[in-house]
Amino acid sequence: MSREIIMKLIFFLIIQFTSTILIYGQDIGDLGSQKPFTITGGIGGNTTFYSSNEPFSTRDPFSWNIHGNFVPTIYGFSLPFSFSVSQYSESYADPFTQFGISPSYKWIKLHLGYRNIPFSPFVFDGQNFLGAGVELNPGSFYIASFYGKTNKAISRDTTRIRHREPQYARNAYGVKLGIKDQKKELTIMYMQAEDEISSINDGLQEEIEERISPESNSVLGLSWNFPIFKKLTWQGDVAASLWTRDISLGEVHEIEEVEIPGFVRDIASFNYSSVFSWSGQSQLSLSLDKFNAMVGYRRIQPDFKSLGVPYMVNDIEMINVNMGTRLIKGKWSLNGAYTTQHNNLDGMRNTELVTNTGNFSTNVFFSQHFNLSANLTGVEVYQNDGLAKLSDSTRVDQLMLTYTIVPSLNFFGDNHQHTISSSLTYTDLNDRNPVTMHQANGSNINLSGNYSLYFIRRYFGINTNIIYSKYETQSSDYESIGLNGGANIQFLENRNLMVQANIGYFVNKASDSPTGDNITFNLSSNFSPNRHHSFGVAANYTITPPVNLNPLNEIDQIPYAVNSKMFTASINYSYKF
């Protein structure tokens, strides 16, 4: 019996069980007190216009999006439905469309269409499926299952301006069983995904197979969350993965004359391209009245992969610690964190990259009018020897320290509110490589002062800020100072028309090249005639005028950014009911 048949049988039994409970639940439910039919939700859309004189366009000149969600309820049965349609990209002929519905009744929920049921960060997470799923949560027990398509087939098409990377259609299913309550949780889960070899048929199969291979993957995982003491909690996740990189090679029935059991072959594909690996993470959390702490550990083996997790970095080991406390009746808070991580866990890389990150922050509420925050962050990145021996001139070895301080003042009255704040950030990069240190060493300072005044009874406010920044290296420096001013006001009797605008001017200076000043302007408005409708428009314009050049200079020697124009506008509407 094949894996797909087994899964379909399991899924059919769960659906049948769910349907029986739904019917039975209707008979015993207190339907008489329920309204026959109600519906809530909303629908909306937006368009964006973009124009620029940049030589290579980075955004579409026109884009749009329509979205909506509806929750009809029939005698207590909730049938949530959502959709999203947008212009996904110029490289696609059809709009990007997703529809999904998740009807529920008490502790039963069905998923149809494009849906997501998160399992764990190592098994199935951040991935939508197009198919069907079910979640049952009777009391302390939890059962979930799904079956559907996680990738659609994309054939190679050389006729398009922007080529699409080909991919096989991929089907997946998963089962999740657990016990949980407010204090503890234990869950075991399984996910299987496999590409359809025949899903790409465009006459270029051999060429495509040189670039990508059809894969399959089976992942078994376990998650837990338990209180050890009243204030101490232990939680974690582990997973084991069998990843077959190329299922077109066929299956093997034995390894070194040891036969693989038939039930194992029914569950997962196995051949000479298969890799077995594991991953895990765990953390202890302590939570007291005025103190909290956490220590965590995470390890993902070099060959670990789950086709149910779209983005995952493997070959990494990480330890992190966080602590925080509150003093003087909560007016003074202190927080610290430290993380260290490295790769090359199996010693097969040429080098090992080590990253250490530390952070310390404090916040003091001196009074209801004055607040002061400070932060220190340090990041160290360096390489250790792996298979290759590194010298000081080829080794990455950098330390970056960032200091930030933010004081703020607030004054309140019956008619107005004043807010004065400033921010000072200083960053120093120390490159300890003797070859690159002259180009990489540098410092950056950012200073801003902000003032805002809001007239409470008139629903009107003004704001202004001055910004100064300087980036300096041993060979060059860049300096910028700018002033922004803006206002916002609410109109009409119900104050449901809001308009705000800002304008800014920046003077720039560089030691090694001509620069131009920047002018920015943005205007936005939002109108909500009632609680159902909302309509908004926004526009932003940035211009960098050309610099005055010596006529003997060549125009192509001037950075294009010093003579740029960018305009962005958007219109949005939403209706809620």
Secondary structure by P-SEA (a helix, b strand, c coil): ccaaaaaaaaaaaaaaaaaaaaaaaaaaccccccccbbbbbccccbbbbbbccccccccccccccccbbbbbbcccbbbbbbbccccccccccccbbbbbbbbbcccbbbbccbbbbbccccccccccccccbbbbbcccbbbbbbccccccccccccccccccccccbbbbcccccccccccbbbbbbbbbbbbccccccccaaaaaaacccccccccccccccccccccbbbbbcccccccccccccccccccccccccaaaaaccccccccccccccccbbbbbccccccccbbbbbcccccccccccccccbbbbbbbbbcccccccbbbbbbbbbbcccccccccbbbbbbbbbbbbbbcccccbbbbbbbbbbbbbcccccccccccccbbbbbbbbbbbbbbbbbcccbbbbbbbbbbbbbbbbccccccccccbbbbbbbbbbbbbbcccccccccbbbbbbbbcccbbbbbbbccccccccccccccbbbbbbbbbbbbbbccbbbbbbbbbbbbbbbccccccccbbbbbbbbbccccccccccccccccccbbbbbbbbbbbbbcc
